[in-house]
Amino acid sequence: MSFSQFYKNVELISELVAHVKNRINNQAEIRIWDAGCGMCQSTYTMAILLAESIGLQSYSDKITIIATDIDELRTFKSSAEKGIYPKNNLLNIPEAILDKYFSENNAHYQVSEIIRSKVQFKRHDLLTFKSVGTDFDAIICSNVMHHFSQIEQFKVLDMFTSSLKPGAMIFRI
Ligand SMILES: C[S@@+](CC[C@H](N)C(=O)[O-])C[C@H]1O[C@@H](n2cnc3c(N)ncnc32)[C@H](O)[C@@H]1O
């Protein structure tokens, strides 16, 4: 698992947010898969940027985020799901966002319940080449593919493609 920063990969995430914003009015639900989400700093960054862009009400009513990782260190339950992070993970977050979406507790910060409530966590090995669902509007896979061989990457992308709604997109680096 990766101990990463919030507000990293903002360029890629902003592209996803713009894509979702374009689709939000025409759909009852927007489904996003964050594949290989690590400790979910990027997942929650995406969730916060989405809430800022489409408004908390639409975020709450329409967004579902499935966050998956192979989770070798079994930290999903103890950390990512609770949304609790040390201050040094949060150094890039603008002050106003920190105040709005986090609460401080014993030198750690917790992502607000409204943001966390739309994120579901699953252990999942991408190299099974089996999807965690269908009808995704967007799949984001950041800093994961380099773990895989070229053939594995091709098969993972193929599996992603068959999990998308028409007009949906894959965002990867
Ligand atoms: C560098 S981290 C990236 C985390 C996050 N996406 C980000 O950009 O901050 C790579 C992640 O890929 C996950 N991973 C590696 N192999 C995987 C696999 N076969 N299936 C699912 N996740 C995997 C690792 O557990 C790790 O959390």
The ligand as an SDF file (V2000), in Angstrom:
LIG
                    3D

 27 29  0  0  0  0  0  0  0  0999 V2000
    1.6280    3.7710   -6.0220 C   0  0  0  0  0  0  0  0  0  0  0  0
    0.1400    3.1510   -5.3330 S   0  0  0  0  0  0  0  0  0  0  0  0
   -1.0620    4.2530   -6.0800 C   0  0  0  0  0  0  0  0  0  0  0  0
   -2.1900    4.5820   -5.1500 C   0  0  0  0  0  0  0  0  0  0  0  0
   -3.1750    5.6300   -5.6960 C   0  0  0  0  0  0  0  0  0  0  0  0
   -3.8260    5.1630   -6.9030 N   0  0  0  0  0  0  0  0  0  0  0  0
   -2.4730    6.9460   -5.9350 C   0  0  0  0  0  0  0  0  0  0  0  0
   -2.2950    7.3420   -7.0940 O   0  0  0  0  0  0  0  0  0  0  0  0
   -2.1000    7.5910   -4.9320 O   0  0  0  0  0  0  0  0  0  0  0  0
   -0.1130    1.6260   -6.2220 C   0  0  0  0  0  0  0  0  0  0  0  0
   -1.2280    0.7770   -5.6320 C   0  0  0  0  0  0  0  0  0  0  0  0
   -1.4980   -0.3080   -6.5320 O   0  0  0  0  0  0  0  0  0  0  0  0
   -1.8800   -1.4090   -5.7320 C   0  0  0  0  0  0  0  0  0  0  0  0
   -1.7680   -2.6510   -6.5010 N   0  0  0  0  0  0  0  0  0  0  0  0
   -0.6360   -3.2540   -6.9460 C   0  0  0  0  0  0  0  0  0  0  0  0
   -0.9280   -4.3930   -7.5940 N   0  0  0  0  0  0  0  0  0  0  0  0
   -2.2790   -4.5100   -7.5820 C   0  0  0  0  0  0  0  0  0  0  0  0
   -3.2070   -5.4690   -8.0730 C   0  0  0  0  0  0  0  0  0  0  0  0
   -2.7710   -6.5660   -8.7210 N   0  0  0  0  0  0  0  0  0  0  0  0
   -4.5190   -5.2770   -7.8770 N   0  0  0  0  0  0  0  0  0  0  0  0
   -4.9630   -4.1810   -7.2140 C   0  0  0  0  0  0  0  0  0  0  0  0
   -4.1510   -3.2310   -6.7120 N   0  0  0  0  0  0  0  0  0  0  0  0
   -2.8180   -3.3910   -6.8840 C   0  0  0  0  0  0  0  0  0  0  0  0
   -0.9170   -1.3410   -4.5460 C   0  0  0  0  0  0  0  0  0  0  0  0
   -1.4190   -2.0820   -3.4330 O   0  0  0  0  0  0  0  0  0  0  0  0
   -0.8490    0.1610   -4.2890 C   0  0  0  0  0  0  0  0  0  0  0  0
   -1.7610    0.5630   -3.3030 O   0  0  0  0  0  0  0  0  0  0  0  0
  1  2  1  0
  2  3  1  0
  2 10  1  0
  3  4  1  0
  4  5  1  0
  5  6  1  0
  5  7  1  0
  7  8  2  0
  7  9  1  0
 10 11  1  0
 11 12  1  0
 11 26  1  0
 12 13  1  0
 13 14  1  0
 13 24  1  0
 14 15  1  0
 14 23  1  0
 15 16  2  0
 16 17  1  0
 17 18  1  0
 17 23  2  0
 18 19  1  0
 18 20  2  0
 20 21  1  0
 21 22  2  0
 22 23  1  0
 24 25  1  0
 24 26  1  0
 26 27  1  0
M  CHG  2   2   1   9  -1
M  END
$$$$
